[in-house]
Amino acid sequence: MNPESLFELMKSRRSIRRYVDKPVDKAMILRLLEAAMWAPSAHNRQPWRFAVLTDAADKDKLARAMGARLRADRTADGDDLKDIERDVARSYVRLTGAPVLIVVCMSMEDMDTYTDSRRNRNEWVMATQSTAMAAQNLLLLAHTEGLGACWLCAPLFVPELVQATLSLPEDWQPQGVITLGYPDQQKEKDRQSVDSLVLFL
Ligand SMILES: Cc1cc2nc3c(=O)[nH]c(=O)nc-3n(C[C@H](O)[C@H](O)[C@H](O)COP(=O)(O)O)c2cc1C
């Protein structure tokens, strides 16, 4: 493996939000999920769980449920109705326009439990961190395979709704959803300079 190619790969990955109308093979989806599962995890407990949606009816059900909640929350905030409907419509298109949705969840089932809330909280954070690392593996391999993907945070805000809508196991805590497909857009992004965010002590 050429280190320069890996670095270039990391730098050229972008969040892709529009996809061509072409399915992604199940074998490819499984390969990406296996890559996710090779991520490091606290105590190697592998707290990540993934629910894969490729059926249009399932994507529609999830997008409608999340859209209804978004509309209700934003209405309660007193936001402009036109803005709300625009955002609800955008969210619906993002979710249903992707050939594949991977709902990234985390389970505390195999993590340690303590007698105090401070350590339990840290254990929960470690499970979250591990799950995020798994997602990054998936995003990077997807990019290498010529696929586009984007992590959307919405499920984190409505975990019970996502769990109920998709009939997920009780211990699966939705963290986000990855949209996946062959890209129909090119994106550019910058990063802050290394010096501005690093302290050498
Ligand atoms: C935790 C997390 C939550 C994100 N949530 C959203 C989201 O809800 N909607 C969205 O369009 N992009 C979302 N993104 C993608 C970011 O906007 C994107 O990674 C960032 O702008 C940098 O762009 P790049 O990924 O193309 O380098 C999220 C990314 C992360 C890591």
The ligand as an SDF file (V2000), in Angstrom:
LIG
                    3D

 31 33  0  0  0  0  0  0  0  0999 V2000
  -21.5150   13.7600   12.7260 C   0  0  0  0  0  0  0  0  0  0  0  0
  -21.8210   14.2890   11.3580 C   0  0  0  0  0  0  0  0  0  0  0  0
  -23.0990   14.7430   11.0740 C   0  0  0  0  0  0  0  0  0  0  0  0
  -23.4120   15.1900    9.7750 C   0  0  0  0  0  0  0  0  0  0  0  0
  -24.7120   15.5190    9.4990 N   0  0  0  0  0  0  0  0  0  0  0  0
  -25.0280   15.9060    8.2550 C   0  0  0  0  0  0  0  0  0  0  0  0
  -26.3810   16.1860    7.9300 C   0  0  0  0  0  0  0  0  0  0  0  0
  -27.2870   16.0490    8.7520 O   0  0  0  0  0  0  0  0  0  0  0  0
  -26.6610   16.6070    6.6720 N   0  0  0  0  0  0  0  0  0  0  0  0
  -25.6740   16.7240    5.7170 C   0  0  0  0  0  0  0  0  0  0  0  0
  -25.9960   17.0850    4.5810 O   0  0  0  0  0  0  0  0  0  0  0  0
  -24.3840   16.4400    5.9790 N   0  0  0  0  0  0  0  0  0  0  0  0
  -24.0360   16.0280    7.2240 C   0  0  0  0  0  0  0  0  0  0  0  0
  -22.7380   15.7020    7.5130 N   0  0  0  0  0  0  0  0  0  0  0  0
  -21.6820   15.8360    6.4810 C   0  0  0  0  0  0  0  0  0  0  0  0
  -20.8880   17.1210    6.7200 C   0  0  0  0  0  0  0  0  0  0  0  0
  -21.6590   18.2390    6.3610 O   0  0  0  0  0  0  0  0  0  0  0  0
  -19.5910   17.0610    5.8910 C   0  0  0  0  0  0  0  0  0  0  0  0
  -18.8130   15.9580    6.3200 O   0  0  0  0  0  0  0  0  0  0  0  0
  -18.7680   18.3320    6.0430 C   0  0  0  0  0  0  0  0  0  0  0  0
  -19.4250   19.4400    5.5110 O   0  0  0  0  0  0  0  0  0  0  0  0
  -17.4010   18.2070    5.3510 C   0  0  0  0  0  0  0  0  0  0  0  0
  -17.5890   17.9050    3.9890 O   0  0  0  0  0  0  0  0  0  0  0  0
  -16.9000   16.6150    3.3340 P   0  0  0  0  0  0  0  0  0  0  0  0
  -17.4300   15.4170    4.0620 O   0  0  0  0  0  0  0  0  0  0  0  0
  -17.3340   16.6340    1.9010 O   0  0  0  0  0  0  0  0  0  0  0  0
  -15.4260   16.7500    3.4850 O   0  0  0  0  0  0  0  0  0  0  0  0
  -22.4050   15.2460    8.7770 C   0  0  0  0  0  0  0  0  0  0  0  0
  -21.1100   14.7970    9.0910 C   0  0  0  0  0  0  0  0  0  0  0  0
  -20.8280   14.3160   10.3490 C   0  0  0  0  0  0  0  0  0  0  0  0
  -19.4480   13.7850   10.6270 C   0  0  0  0  0  0  0  0  0  0  0  0
  1  2  1  0
  2  3  1  0
  2 30  2  0
  3  4  2  0
  4  5  1  0
  4 28  1  0
  5  6  2  0
  6  7  1  0
  6 13  1  0
  7  8  2  0
  7  9  1  0
  9 10  1  0
 10 11  2  0
 10 12  1  0
 12 13  2  0
 13 14  1  0
 14 15  1  0
 14 28  1  0
 15 16  1  0
 16 17  1  0
 16 18  1  0
 18 19  1  0
 18 20  1  0
 20 21  1  0
 20 22  1  0
 22 23  1  0
 23 24  1  0
 24 25  2  0
 24 26  1  0
 24 27  1  0
 28 29  2  0
 29 30  1  0
 30 31  1  0
M  END
$$$$
